[in-house]
Amino acid sequence: MQYWDAANLRHTRWLSQRPDARAQADFVRTCGFSLDQVEWAEADANLLPRPWNEKPFWSKENLTSEAVATKLIAGVLFAWVTLELGMGLGTQIKQSYLAASVAAQNEAMSDLVSQRDGALRQKEFNQAISELTAAPTPLFIAAEVHKCLAVFDFSILDWQYQRGQLVVILQKEGLDTRALIESCAANPAFTDVRVEPGLTPDQTRVLFSLPGAVAEGEPNV
């Protein structure tokens, strides 16, 4: 027997056999009515292939049951312990990662400092060499130019050196002239470095000014 109100099932009672008048009257009183106020409608039971529990898990009976409550508390404690262990392990992993990262950055910084010190010593050495040699040799000039242009990709079309000035014509499309000037200007072997466009768009004319001039009659390189 079932009592439906506005398409909602309000009461249900199961019996092993068809209910008699007394059982029907008792069910009607449970629903808050009398027999003369209701109309019975017969329908198929549409039973499920297996029984189902109408009572939800989070019911007062389950929460007050010792067996269920014990398992529930144990599950909550297990989840809490697992969470704490996971957070602790995550913290340790993060600390180890940060420590390794700091060590790697310190090592990289140490390398940079060493390179800077080496560059300063090289600069001082170059300045001393420049002071000792009033007129640098072609081999020295070629070595210094190689230091300035070693990081760039290009082809040398022409090389002219005469009376303290070197003109080099480079061929490379899209050559970074600003970086080239900065690299060459940092070399104390040259007093001035200028870049001019060449005859074609892929050519660049670089002019190096040196502190000393070659002797009279010395051939161009």
WOKAKA-V305733 format. One line per field, one symbol per residue. ss: DSSP state (H for helix, E for strand, C for the rest). phi: phi as a letter, one per 30 degrees, with the letter a starting at -180 (. if undefined). burial: b if it has 9 or more other ideal C-beta (glycine too) atoms within 8 Angstrom, else e. A space follows every 10 residues. Layout:
# WOKAKA-V305733
ss: ???
phi: ???
burial: ???
This chain:
# WOKAKA-V305733
ss: CEEEECCEEE EECCCCCCCC HHHHHHHHHH CCCCHHHCCC CCCCCCCCCC CCCCCCCCCH HHHHCHHHHH HHHHHHHHHH HHHHHHHHHH HHHHHHHHHH HHHHHHHHHH HHHHHHHHHH HHHHHHHHHH HHCCCCCHHH HHHHHHHHHC CCCCEEEEEE EECCEEEEEE ECCCCCHHHH HHHHHCCCCE EEEEEEECCC CCEEEEEEEE CCCCCCCCCC C
phi: .bbcbhicdc bbbcbdbedd dddddddddd djbcddcbbd bdaddhdddb dbcdddddcd dddcdddddd dddddddddd dddddddddd dddddddddd dddddddddd dddddddddd dddddddddd ddcdcddedd ddddddddcd dccabccabb bahibccbcc badidddddd dddddddddb dabbbbdcdb eccbcccccc dccdddiddd c
burial: bebeeeeeee bebeeeeebe eebbbebbbe beeeeeebee eeeeeeeeee eeeeeeeeee ebbeeeebbe ebeeeeeeee eeeeeeeeee eeeeeeeeee eeeeeeeeee eeeeeeeeee eebeebbebb eebeebeeeb bbebbeebbe ebebebeebb beeebbbbbb bbeebeeeeb bebbeebebb eebebeebee eebbbbbbbb ebebeeeeee e
